[in-house]
Amino acid sequence: MTTDDKATRQTMMQSALHHLQAAIELLDQAEAPGQIAAHIDLAVHQLADTLGVDLEAGLDSPTHLGLQKLATS
């Protein structure tokens, strides 16, 4: 795998993380059953682990990924 391929995969996974967080927010706003967002939250944490993101520290803290802060509910 080339460096460009790794960077592209990393970018796509970062984008997925943002979309998953947005999905949780939409479900919360729609007052959807909690277990739906709970499953997505598990995926968020697993993906964050894969990316090396510390969700507890906040995504605005310096990381080797340079992620932008995600809005959370």
N, C-alpha and C positions, 0 to 999 in steps of 0.2 A: 504494500500500500504506500502510495507516495504521500509526501507532506501535504500536498494540496487536497488529496482525498481525505486525510485525517482532519484537516481544517474544515473541509466541507461537512464532514460527518459531525464534527463538534458544533458547527454553526447550526446544523439542522436539529441536533439534540437540544441546543440552547433555545431555539425557536419553539420546539415542542414543549419545553419546560414552561415557557411563557404562555403558550396556548392552554396547557393544562391548568395553570394558575387562573387564567381568565375563565376557563370552564367552571372551575369551582366557584368563582365569584358570581357567574351567571346563574348557576344552580342555587346558590344561597339567595340571590335576589328573587328567583322564581319560587322560593320556598319549596324546592324539590325535596323528596325524602332524603334524609341525612346519609343513608348508607350509600347513595350514589356518589356523593362528593367524597365520602370516606374512601371508596375504592380509587378514585382519582388522586386523592391525597397520598395514598400508598404509592401510586405510580410516580407522583411528584418526588417523593422522598427517595425512591429507588433510582430515578433518573438523576437526581441531584447527587446521590452517592457515586453514580457512574461518572458524572462530570467533575466530581471533587468539590462540589459546592456545599458550604456549611449553611444550611437554611437557618439555623439558630443564631448565627452571627449576623445574619442579614445580608442580602445580596448587594448592598451598597458598600460593604466593606471590601478592602482590596483582596482580590483573589487572582490566581494565575490565569483565570479565564476572562477577566475583564467584563463580567456580566453587568448589565444595567439592573437597577433595583426593580423587582417585581411588585406590583400592587397586590396587597393582601387584604382580605376582609377581616 
